[in-house]
Amino acid sequence: VVMVASVNEKKNYDLFIDIAKEVRKIKNDVTFISVGDGNEYDRINRRISAEKVENVLMLGLRTDVEEIVSSSDIGVLFTYCEGFPNSVMEYMALKKPVIVSDVGGTNELVVDNYTGHLVCNNDVLNISERVLQLIDDAEKRERFGENGFELIKEKYSIKEMSIKFIEVYRYLL
């Protein structure tokens, strides 16, 4: 399970850790990977160490993000506020199912129970259950991943975005 995001107060890395701890109670072979850096990085690492959370890896800044996401099964983004999340678009472009906080523009991008799951609150047990269901159901992971890929291709490819920008410029002119 991978989360690519700045490690700051806008992102809910505490929830990420809580979910990892809950999942570990049921499955000890699921690793949660964080890619990113920020002003909360040291605090989050201290929490992981103090609570002996063995299934979370904080990788910091990386240049091989695509490879890390490609080798993961699920992309997540837990956040308090969000615009239009690039990391979620990247997960979907790499055919990964997603579990994301339903804030900001995420609900324009993620179709609940079609490309992944939108979560409206910080219910650790509910989100952990969704993670476990996707881990245990390779067919659903693949279906959600394919659906997300098709959605990105149809609505958010460079070609489609260029057409939309041209339409806006024409309208404004």
Phi, psi and omega per residue, in radians:
V1 nan 2.131 -3.047
V2 -2.061 2.475 3.029
M3 -2.237 2.023 3.098
V4 -1.833 1.900 -3.083
A5 -2.954 2.703 2.999
S6 -1.031 2.494 3.112
V7 -1.670 1.492 -3.116
N8 -2.464 -3.121 -3.049
E9 -1.207 -0.228 3.092
K10 -1.424 -0.394 3.137
K11 -1.733 2.499 -3.043
N12 -1.702 1.257 3.110
Y13 -1.236 -0.407 3.058
D14 -1.116 -0.706 3.070
L15 -1.117 -0.729 3.097
F16 -0.960 -0.804 3.134
I17 -1.186 -0.760 3.134
D18 -1.043 -0.710 3.123
I19 -1.172 -0.736 3.110
A20 -1.031 -0.735 3.132
K21 -1.126 -0.726 -3.131
E22 -1.174 -0.771 3.125
V23 -1.073 -0.686 -3.133
R24 -1.065 -0.501 3.106
K25 -1.103 -0.473 -3.065
I26 -1.836 -0.691 -3.138
K27 -2.316 2.193 -3.138
N28 -1.723 0.202 -3.128
D29 -2.012 0.417 3.117
V30 -1.969 2.165 -3.141
T31 -1.881 2.390 3.079
F32 -1.828 2.163 -3.049
I33 -2.047 2.258 3.067
S34 -1.877 2.311 3.031
V35 -2.116 2.041 3.139
G36 2.611 2.932 -3.125
D37 -2.457 2.873 3.104
G38 2.882 -3.085 -3.016
N39 -1.220 -0.186 3.095
E40 -1.752 0.003 -3.045
Y41 -1.003 -0.849 -3.116
D42 -1.132 -0.720 3.135
R43 -1.095 -0.778 -3.135
I44 -1.114 -0.744 3.096
N45 -1.092 -0.691 3.094
R46 -1.110 -0.700 3.118
R47 -1.107 -0.786 3.122
I48 -1.007 -0.772 -3.134
S49 -1.194 -0.818 -3.103
A50 -1.098 -0.646 -3.110
E51 -1.629 0.057 3.115
K52 0.913 0.849 3.114
V53 -1.445 1.847 -2.995
E54 -1.555 -0.180 -3.074
N55 -1.891 0.389 3.064
V56 -2.112 2.227 3.055
L57 -2.007 2.172 3.071
M58 -1.763 1.838 -3.044
L59 -1.529 -0.258 -3.097
G60 1.271 -2.778 3.125
L61 -1.236 2.414 -3.123
R62 -2.440 2.690 3.052
T63 -1.762 -0.146 -3.097
D64 -1.869 0.699 -3.067
V65 -1.050 -0.747 -3.119
E66 -1.041 -0.721 3.123
E67 -1.151 -0.689 3.138
I68 -1.134 -0.819 3.129
V69 -1.118 -0.743 -3.136
S70 -1.032 -0.594 -3.106
S71 -1.523 0.011 3.134
S72 -1.665 2.883 3.127
D73 -1.721 -0.541 -3.038
I74 -2.464 2.415 3.018
G75 -1.835 2.347 3.132
V76 -2.227 2.721 2.993
L77 -2.595 1.915 3.092
F78 -1.890 2.099 -2.989
T79 -2.617 2.716 3.102
Y80 -1.533 -0.496 3.109
C81 -2.629 2.665 -3.065
E82 -2.814 2.586 2.987
G83 -1.567 -1.893 3.087
F84 -2.078 1.758 -2.886
P85 -1.256 2.015 3.097
N86 -1.064 -0.699 -3.089
S87 -1.087 -0.644 3.128
V88 -1.192 -0.691 3.067
M89 -1.069 -0.706 3.127
E90 -1.143 -0.740 3.084
Y91 -0.984 -0.838 -3.072
M92 -1.170 -0.664 3.101
A93 -1.127 -0.434 3.100
L94 -1.689 0.257 3.043
K95 1.124 0.667 3.091
K96 -1.814 2.385 2.997
P97 -1.204 2.701 -3.058
V98 -2.217 2.653 2.956
I99 -2.302 2.027 -3.004
V100 -2.415 2.683 3.039
S101 -1.164 2.376 3.140
D102 -1.484 1.340 3.114
V103 -2.360 2.713 3.083
G104 0.960 -2.302 -3.080
G105 -1.570 0.141 -3.096
T106 -1.098 -0.585 -3.116
N107 -1.321 -0.177 2.993
E108 -1.408 -0.376 -3.043
L109 -1.780 -0.714 -3.059
V110 -1.812 2.239 3.070
V111 -1.762 2.000 -3.055
D112 -1.018 2.324 3.128
N113 1.100 0.367 3.075
Y114 -2.271 -0.843 3.052
T115 -1.900 -0.140 -3.099
G116 2.794 -2.568 -3.111
H117 -2.291 2.334 2.954
L118 -1.662 2.267 3.116
V119 -1.993 2.259 -3.008
C120 -1.625 -0.195 3.138
N121 -2.507 -3.094 -3.097
N122 -1.761 0.725 -3.125
D123 -1.317 1.726 -3.053
V124 -0.991 -0.774 -3.097
L125 -1.144 -0.759 3.132
N126 -1.102 -0.821 -3.119
I127 -1.173 -0.704 3.110
S128 -1.058 -0.689 3.104
E129 -1.092 -0.697 3.119
R130 -1.155 -0.708 3.073
V131 -1.050 -0.851 -3.110
L132 -1.100 -0.684 3.107
Q133 -1.076 -0.748 3.123
L134 -1.212 -0.673 3.101
I135 -1.051 -0.727 -3.073
D136 -1.426 -0.173 -3.056
D137 -2.170 1.497 -3.112
A138 -1.050 -0.620 -3.140
E139 -1.125 -0.749 3.118
K140 -1.163 -0.724 3.094
R141 -1.014 -0.792 -3.121
E142 -1.149 -0.748 -3.137
R143 -1.105 -0.850 3.104
F144 -1.056 -0.734 3.136
G145 -1.084 -0.781 3.103
E146 -1.117 -0.751 3.122
N147 -1.056 -0.743 3.119
G148 -1.122 -0.742 3.113
F149 -1.042 -0.816 -3.141
E150 -1.101 -0.702 3.119
L151 -1.092 -0.779 3.119
I152 -1.082 -0.800 -3.118
K153 -1.077 -0.737 -3.084
E154 -1.315 -0.691 -2.998
K155 -1.879 -0.425 -2.953
Y156 -2.253 0.323 3.055
S157 -1.201 2.870 3.113
I158 -1.028 -0.710 3.134
K159 -1.075 -0.861 -3.120
E160 -1.115 -0.725 -3.142
M161 -1.158 -0.653 3.095
S162 -1.096 -0.764 3.118
I163 -1.056 -0.756 -3.133
K164 -1.138 -0.699 3.099
F165 -1.114 -0.745 3.123
I166 -1.076 -0.724 3.106
E167 -1.064 -0.749 3.112
V168 -1.113 -0.794 3.127
Y169 -1.066 -0.747 3.110
R170 -1.083 -0.732 3.129
Y171 -1.095 -0.740 -3.124
L172 -1.219 -0.535 3.113
L173 -1.313 nan nan
